[in-house]
Amino acid sequence: PDVMLLDAQLGGMSGLQVCEALKADSSLNDIAVVFVSGCTEPELESAALKIGAEDFIQKPFSPPQVVARVNNQLRLRRQTA
């Protein structure tokens, strides 16, 4: 995939752990990670961006907002490919 949408709270692993694992794997680290979370703590957003997430969207969100942000990531991928 070119873009992965992750929630911070997943069963088993946290979204932060998944993002860290993706970014540590050379065959997967170019996947753009966009967090979508209902958590409003700014520390979570900062942590996600610090470990390599490309964007962070807070719930509730509007579908056009998510589409625009995903399209931005896809556009960036095409420009750097």
Buried (B, 14 or more C-beta within 10 A) or exposed (E): EEBBBBBBEEEEEBBBEBBBEBBEEEEEEEBBBBBBBEBEEEEBBEBBBEBBBBBBBBEEEEEEEBEEBBEBBEEBBEEEE
